[in-house]
Amino acid sequence: KVKMRADLLRSVSHDIRTPLTSIMGATSAILENPALSPAEQQSLLVDVRDDAQWLIRVVENLLSVTRIDADGVAIQKTPTVLEELVDTVLVRFQKLHPGVPVEVKLPDDFIVIPMDSMLIQQVLTNLLENAVLHAKGMTCLTLRVFTLGQRAVFEVIDNGCGIPKERLKTLFTGTTLTQDTSSGGKHGMGIGLSVCAAIIKAHGGEIKAESTPGEGTTIRFWLETEEVDTEETEDEQ
């Protein structure tokens, strides 16, 4: 936990500094250049808004880690309907990225999963957003959920540029953030994936990534669909 927090603090300082510098630059340009055209002002203000939205998501991530790591604070699971969870995530994602369609594949069955739904929503939003930010060349983004025994398996699949094998090893640790300049984006990806891993681990699940450079990436995690030793097991007897 101590190492994860240290990694997150290092990465978040980088993640916050970049958009703040951009916001300062854009607002200074507007204030100091009264001759800017309305279109130029509009373009700068869009940049400010986008950077502010990014900062909000970074803060949300940090708050999630604090909740997970605080001594004596456990994940509070409540039964959550899968379709409602996914609908909420998609509405949130489309507000952030209205031009990016997501193909959704869900089981036909009515699935209820014990979880902290706010945190799992955040995981799914982070995974979808990371694909948008970093999967260069992506033309298809898929959110797939299926059941395997007593587990619900979630997959976020893109057909973008893929991730090199050496990066996959540290993808969820947060240690690669400041080294990741190859994506061409101004925002890193380390903190979001570190938080995703922490949230899934706190739920008792696992998260993994598979990727083929030039073909795409699949990030997969699972959650138990039923709590062990609950009334359901008694009902089955």
Backbone hydrogen bonds in HBPLUS format (Angstrom, degrees):
<---DONOR---> <-ACCEPTOR-->    atom                        ^
c    i                          cat <-CA-CA->   ^        H-A-AA   ^      H-
h    n   atom  resd res      DA  || num        DHA   H-A  angle D-A-AA Bond
n    s   type  num  typ     dist DA aas  dist angle  dist       angle   num
A0005-ARG N   A0001-LYS O   2.89 MM   4  6.13 161.9  1.92 153.7 158.1     1
A0006-ALA N   A0002-VAL O   2.96 MM   4  6.20 158.6  2.01 147.0 153.1     2
A0007-ASP N   A0003-LYS O   2.86 MM   4  6.09 163.5  1.89 153.5 157.8     3
A0008-LEU N   A0004-MET O   2.85 MM   4  6.05 158.6  1.89 149.2 155.7     4
A0009-LEU N   A0005-ARG O   2.82 MM   4  6.06 157.5  1.87 151.3 157.1     5
A0010-ARG N   A0006-ALA O   3.00 MM   4  6.24 160.1  2.04 149.5 154.6     6
A0011-SER N   A0007-ASP O   2.92 MM   4  6.14 164.2  1.95 150.6 155.3     7
A0012-VAL N   A0008-LEU O   2.73 MM   4  5.81 158.0  1.77 151.2 157.8     8
A0013-SER N   A0009-LEU O   3.12 MM   4  6.12 149.8  2.21 140.4 146.9     9
A0015-ASP N   A0011-SER O   2.88 MM   4  6.17 159.4  1.92 148.0 154.6    10
A0016-ILE N   A0012-VAL O   2.81 MM   4  5.87 152.1  1.89 148.8 154.1    11
A0017-ARG N   A0013-SER O   3.11 MM   4  6.04 158.0  2.16 136.3 142.7    12
A0018-THR N   A0014-HIS O   3.36 MM   4  6.44 168.1  2.38 153.5 154.3    13
A0020-LEU N   A0016-ILE O   3.16 MM   4  6.20 157.4  2.22 153.0 159.9    14
A0021-THR N   A0017-ARG O   2.94 MM   4  6.06 156.3  2.00 150.8 156.7    15
A0022-SER N   A0018-THR O   3.11 MM   4  6.38 154.6  2.17 147.2 154.5    16
A0023-ILE N   A0019-PRO O   2.85 MM   4  6.09 156.0  1.91 148.4 154.4    17
A0024-MET N   A0020-LEU O   2.94 MM   4  6.16 164.4  1.96 151.2 155.0    18
A0025-GLY N   A0021-THR O   2.96 MM   4  6.17 156.7  2.02 144.9 151.6    19
A0026-ALA N   A0022-SER O   2.94 MM   4  6.16 163.5  1.96 152.6 156.5    20
A0027-THR N   A0023-ILE O   2.95 MM   4  6.08 171.2  1.96 155.9 158.6    21
A0028-SER N   A0024-MET O   2.97 MM   4  5.94 156.8  2.03 143.3 150.4    22
A0029-ALA N   A0025-GLY O   3.00 MM   4  6.15 153.5  2.07 142.2 149.5    23
A0030-ILE N   A0026-ALA O   3.12 MM   4  6.42 153.7  2.19 146.0 152.3    24
A0031-LEU N   A0027-THR O   2.96 MM   4  6.18 165.1  1.98 152.9 156.8    25
A0032-GLU N   A0028-SER O   2.84 MM   4  5.83 155.9  1.90 151.8 158.0    26
A0033-ASN N   A0029-ALA O   3.10 MM   4  5.77 123.5  2.44 135.2 144.5    27
A0036-LEU N   A0033-ASN O   3.06 MM   3  5.80 167.4  2.08 126.0 127.4    28
A0040-GLU N   A0037-SER O   3.07 MM   3  5.17 116.5  2.49  99.1 114.3    29
A0041-GLN N   A0037-SER O   2.94 MM   4  6.27 162.7  1.97 159.0 164.1    30
A0042-GLN N   A0038-PRO O   2.85 MM   4  5.99 157.4  1.90 145.6 152.4    31
A0043-SER N   A0039-ALA O   2.99 MM   4  6.20 155.6  2.05 144.9 150.7    32
A0044-LEU N   A0040-GLU O   3.09 MM   4  6.36 160.1  2.13 149.3 153.9    33
A0045-LEU N   A0041-GLN O   2.88 MM   4  6.12 157.4  1.93 152.6 159.4    34
A0046-VAL N   A0042-GLN O   2.94 MM   4  6.17 149.0  2.04 147.6 155.6    35
A0047-ASP N   A0043-SER O   3.19 MM   4  6.49 154.2  2.26 142.6 148.9    36
A0048-VAL N   A0044-LEU O   2.99 MM   4  6.36 154.1  2.06 146.4 153.7    37
A0049-ARG N   A0045-LEU O   2.90 MM   4  6.16 162.2  1.93 149.7 154.1    38
A0050-ASP N   A0046-VAL O   2.93 MM   4  6.16 163.9  1.95 152.7 156.8    39
A0051-ASP N   A0047-ASP O   2.96 MM   4  6.17 162.0  1.99 151.4 156.1    40
A0052-ALA N   A0048-VAL O   2.90 MM   4  6.10 155.2  1.96 149.7 157.0    41
A0053-GLN N   A0049-ARG O   2.92 MM   4  6.17 156.6  1.98 152.2 158.2    42
A0054-TRP N   A0050-ASP O   3.04 MM   4  6.30 153.3  2.11 143.8 151.1    43
A0055-LEU N   A0051-ASP O   2.99 MM   4  6.29 156.6  2.04 147.9 153.7    44
A0056-ILE N   A0052-ALA O   3.01 MM   4  6.30 152.5  2.09 147.5 154.7    45
A0057-ARG N   A0053-GLN O   3.15 MM   4  6.47 154.7  2.22 146.6 152.4    46
A0058-VAL N   A0054-TRP O   2.97 MM   4  6.34 149.3  2.07 148.9 158.1    47
A0059-VAL N   A0055-LEU O   2.99 MM   4  6.27 159.8  2.03 151.2 155.8    48
A0060-GLU N   A0056-ILE O   2.96 MM   4  6.25 155.7  2.02 147.3 154.4    49
A0061-ASN N   A0057-ARG O   2.98 MM   4  6.21 154.1  2.05 143.8 150.3    50
A0062-LEU N   A0058-VAL O   3.01 MM   4  6.35 156.5  2.07 148.8 154.9    51
A0063-LEU N   A0059-VAL O   2.93 MM   4  6.19 159.8  1.97 154.0 159.2    52
A0064-SER N   A0060-GLU O   3.01 MM   4  6.26 149.5  2.11 144.7 152.8    53
A0065-VAL N   A0061-ASN O   3.07 MM   4  6.43 157.7  2.12 150.7 155.8    54
A0066-THR N   A0062-LEU O   2.97 MM   4  6.25 158.2  2.02 150.2 156.5    55
A0067-ARG N   A0063-LEU O   2.99 MM   4  6.23 154.2  2.06 145.0 151.6    56
A0068-ILE N   A0064-SER O   3.02 MM   4  6.30 154.8  2.08 148.5 155.2    57
A0069-ASP N   A0065-VAL O   2.87 MM   4  6.00 165.1  1.89 157.9 161.2    58
A0070-ALA N   A0066-THR O   2.99 MM   4  5.72 138.8  2.17 144.4 150.9    59
A0073-VAL N   A0070-ALA O   3.11 MM   3  5.57 165.1  2.13 133.7 134.1    60
A0078-THR N   A0115-MET O   2.89 MM  37  5.40 165.3  1.91 129.9 128.8    61
A0115-MET N   A0078-THR O   3.12 MM  37  5.40 164.4  2.15 125.6 127.2    62
A0080-THR N   A0113-ILE O   2.85 MM  33  5.16 150.4  1.94 122.4 131.8    63
A0113-ILE N   A0080-THR O   2.82 MM  33  5.16 164.9  1.84 144.7 145.7    64
A0085-LEU N   A0081-VAL O   3.03 MM   4  6.32 158.2  2.08 156.3 163.2    65
A0082-LEU N   A0111-ILE O   2.96 MM  29  5.59 171.9  1.96 155.9 158.0    66
A0086-VAL N   A0082-LEU O   2.97 MM   4  6.26 167.0  1.98 161.3 163.3    67
A0087-ASP N   A0083-GLU O   2.92 MM   4  6.07 159.7  1.96 146.1 152.2    68
A0088-THR N   A0084-GLU O   3.04 MM   4  6.20 161.0  2.08 147.3 151.7    69
A0089-VAL N   A0085-LEU O   3.06 MM   4  6.36 158.3  2.10 150.2 156.3    70
A0090-LEU N   A0086-VAL O   2.90 MM   4  6.13 163.6  1.93 155.9 159.8    71
A0091-VAL N   A0087-ASP O   3.00 MM   4  6.22 159.1  2.04 151.4 156.6    72
A0092-ARG N   A0088-THR O   3.12 MM   4  6.30 162.8  2.15 146.8 151.4    73
A0093-PHE N   A0089-VAL O   2.82 MM   4  6.02 160.5  1.85 152.6 158.8    74
A0094-GLN N   A0090-LEU O   2.85 MM   4  5.93 163.2  1.87 149.7 153.8    75
A0095-LYS N   A0091-VAL O   3.23 MM   4  6.42 142.6  2.38 139.8 148.5    76
A0096-LEU N   A0092-ARG O   3.33 MM   4  6.67 148.1  2.44 141.7 149.5    77
A0096-LEU N   A0093-PHE O   3.02 MM   3  5.15 120.3  2.39  98.1 112.9    78
A0097-HIS N   A0093-PHE O   2.77 MM   4  6.01 153.9  1.84 153.7 162.5    79
A0100-VAL N   A0097-HIS O   3.13 MM   3  5.69 168.2  2.15 125.5 125.9    80
A0103-GLU N   A0141-LEU O   2.86 MM  38  6.22 162.2  1.90 160.3 160.9    81
A0143-LEU N   A0103-GLU O   2.80 MM  40  6.17 160.6  1.84 163.5 169.3    82
A0105-LYS N   A0143-LEU O   2.93 MM  38  6.34 159.0  1.97 154.1 156.8    83
A0145-VAL N   A0105-LYS O   2.83 MM  40  6.23 159.0  1.88 171.7 177.4    84
A0119-LEU N   A0116-ASP O   3.06 MM   3  5.60 121.3  2.42 111.5 124.7    85
A0120-ILE N   A0116-ASP O   3.11 MM   4  6.41 163.1  2.14 157.1 162.5    86
A0121-GLN N   A0117-SER O   2.85 MM   4  5.92 154.3  1.91 146.5 153.8    87
A0122-GLN N   A0118-MET O   3.13 MM   4  6.31 148.8  2.23 136.0 144.1    88
A0123-VAL N   A0119-LEU O   2.96 MM   4  6.34 149.5  2.05 145.7 154.1    89
A0124-LEU N   A0120-ILE O   3.02 MM   4  6.29 172.4  2.03 156.1 156.0    90
A0125-THR N   A0121-GLN O   2.92 MM   4  6.11 161.1  1.95 150.6 156.5    91
A0126-ASN N   A0122-GLN O   2.84 MM   4  5.97 160.8  1.88 148.3 153.9    92
A0127-LEU N   A0123-VAL O   2.91 MM   4  6.19 160.6  1.95 155.8 161.1    93
A0128-LEU N   A0124-LEU O   2.99 MM   4  6.18 165.2  2.01 151.2 154.9    94
A0129-GLU N   A0125-THR O   2.88 MM   4  5.98 160.9  1.92 148.9 155.1    95
A0130-ASN N   A0126-ASN O   2.81 MM   4  5.96 154.9  1.88 149.6 156.3    96
A0131-ALA N   A0127-LEU O   3.24 MM   4  6.46 150.9  2.33 141.1 147.8    97
A0132-VAL N   A0128-LEU O   3.20 MM   4  6.60 154.3  2.27 144.8 151.3    98
A0133-LEU N   A0129-GLU O   2.90 MM   4  6.18 159.7  1.94 155.0 160.5    99
A0134-HIS N   A0130-ASN O   2.87 MM   4  5.80 151.0  1.95 147.6 154.5   100
A0135-ALA N   A0131-ALA O   2.88 MM   4  4.94 153.5  1.95 131.3 137.3   101
A0136-LYS N   A0134-HIS O   2.97 MM   2  5.73 128.0  2.25 108.2  93.0   102
A0138-MET N   A0135-ALA O   3.13 MM   3  5.69 146.2  2.25 143.3 141.9   103
A0161-CYS N   A0136-LYS O   2.88 MM  25  5.16 111.5  2.36 132.1 150.9   104
A0142-THR N   A0157-ILE O   2.83 MM  15  5.02 165.8  1.85 152.1 156.6   105
A0157-ILE N   A0142-THR O   2.85 MM  15  5.02 163.5  1.88 148.0 153.6   106
A0144-ARG N   A0155-GLU O   2.85 MM  11  5.05 164.9  1.88 150.5 155.2   107
A0155-GLU N   A0144-ARG O   2.73 MM  11  5.05 151.0  1.82 159.0 163.3   108
A0146-PHE N   A0153-VAL O   2.99 MM   7  5.35 153.2  2.06 144.5 152.9   109
A0153-VAL N   A0146-PHE O   2.71 MM   7  5.35 173.7  1.72 176.9 174.6   110
A0148-LEU N   A0151-ARG O   2.85 MM   3  5.18 160.4  1.88 147.0 152.9   111
A0151-ARG N   A0148-LEU O   3.07 MM   3  5.18 153.0  2.14 116.5 124.2   112
A0225-THR N   A0150-GLN O   2.70 MM  75  5.44 173.1  1.70 149.0 149.8   113
A0152-ALA N   A0223-LEU O   2.78 MM  71  5.38 165.6  1.80 163.9 168.5   114
A0223-LEU N   A0152-ALA O   3.00 MM  71  5.38 150.9  2.09 144.2 153.1   115
A0154-PHE N   A0221-PHE O   2.74 MM  67  5.35 171.6  1.75 174.1 174.5   116
A0221-PHE N   A0154-PHE O   2.95 MM  67  5.35 155.2  2.01 147.4 155.5   117
A0156-VAL N   A0219-ILE O   2.93 MM  63  5.36 159.0  1.97 151.6 158.5   118
A0219-ILE N   A0156-VAL O   3.01 MM  63  5.36 164.4  2.03 147.2 150.8   119
A0158-ASP N   A0217-THR O   2.91 MM  59  5.44 164.0  1.94 159.1 164.5   120
A0217-THR N   A0158-ASP O   3.10 MM  59  5.44 133.2  2.33 122.9 136.0   121
A0214-GLY N   A0161-CYS O   2.64 MM  53  4.48 170.6  1.65 120.6 124.1   122
A0167-ARG N   A0164-PRO O   2.99 MM   3  5.44 133.5  2.21 109.6 122.1   123
A0168-LEU N   A0164-PRO O   3.25 MM   4  6.63 144.1  2.38 148.8 159.2   124
A0168-LEU N   A0165-LYS O   3.18 MM   3  5.25 125.7  2.49  96.2 109.7   125
A0170-THR N   A0167-ARG O   3.14 MM   3  5.68 139.9  2.31 112.5 121.6   126
A0171-LEU N   A0168-LEU O   3.32 MM   3  4.95 170.5  2.33 101.5 103.6   127
A0173-THR N   A0170-THR O   3.26 MM   3  5.35 166.5  2.28 108.5 112.4   128
A0179-GLN N   A0176-THR O   3.15 MM   3  5.40 135.9  2.35 104.9 117.4   129
A0180-ASP N   A0177-LEU O   2.99 MM   3  5.40 155.9  2.05 111.6 119.4   130
A0181-THR N   A0179-GLN O   3.04 MM   2  6.00 120.8  2.41 112.7  96.5   131
A0193-LEU N   A0189-MET O   3.39 MM   4  6.59 167.8  2.40 156.1 158.9   132
A0194-SER N   A0190-GLY O   2.95 MM   4  6.07 152.7  2.02 151.7 160.1   133
A0195-VAL N   A0191-ILE O   2.94 MM   4  6.10 162.1  1.98 153.1 157.2   134
A0196-CYS N   A0192-GLY O   2.98 MM   4  6.23 155.3  2.04 142.4 149.7   135
A0197-ALA N   A0193-LEU O   3.03 MM   4  6.20 163.9  2.05 145.7 149.0   136
A0198-ALA N   A0194-SER O   3.01 MM   4  6.29 157.1  2.06 146.9 153.3   137
A0199-ILE N   A0195-VAL O   2.90 MM   4  6.12 160.5  1.94 156.3 161.1   138
A0200-ILE N   A0196-CYS O   3.00 MM   4  6.24 168.1  2.02 156.9 159.5   139
A0201-LYS N   A0197-ALA O   2.96 MM   4  6.04 163.5  1.98 149.2 154.3   140
A0202-ALA N   A0198-ALA O   2.96 MM   4  6.08 154.9  2.03 142.7 149.7   141
A0203-HIS N   A0199-ILE O   3.14 MM   4  6.41 131.4  2.38 137.7 150.2   142
A0203-HIS N   A0200-ILE O   3.05 MM   3  5.07 132.6  2.28  95.8 109.2   143
A0205-GLY N   A0200-ILE O   2.97 MM   5  5.25 155.5  2.03 156.1 148.1   144
A0204-GLY N   A0201-LYS O   2.92 MM   3  5.06 155.7  1.98 105.7 113.6   145
A0222-TRP N   A0206-GLU O   3.14 MM  16  5.91 145.6  2.27 152.9 163.1   146
A0208-LYS N   A0220-ARG O   2.80 MM  12  5.39 159.6  1.84 158.5 165.5   147
A0220-ARG N   A0208-LYS O   2.83 MM  12  5.39 163.3  1.85 158.4 164.0   148
A0210-GLU N   A0218-THR O   2.81 MM   8  5.21 160.6  1.84 155.4 162.1   149
A0218-THR N   A0210-GLU O   2.75 MM   8  5.21 167.0  1.77 160.7 164.2   150
A0212-THR N   A0216-GLY O   3.02 MM   4  5.69 163.2  2.04 167.3 172.5   151
A0215-GLU N   A0212-THR O   2.83 MM   3  5.37 161.4  1.86 145.3 147.2   152
A0216-GLY N   A0212-THR O   3.14 MM   4  5.69 152.0  2.22 155.1 155.0   153
A0233-THR N   A0230-THR O   3.15 MM   3  5.83 135.3  2.36 114.1 122.7   154
A0234-GLU N   A0231-GLU O   2.97 MM   3  5.12 120.7  2.33  98.6 114.2   155
A0235-ASP N   A0231-GLU O   2.89 MM   4  6.24 153.0  1.97 154.3 162.7   156
A0236-GLU N   A0232-GLU O   3.11 MM   4  6.36 141.5  2.26 143.8 152.9   157
A0237-GLN N   A0234-GLU O   3.12 MM   3  5.39 146.5  2.24 103.3 113.0   158
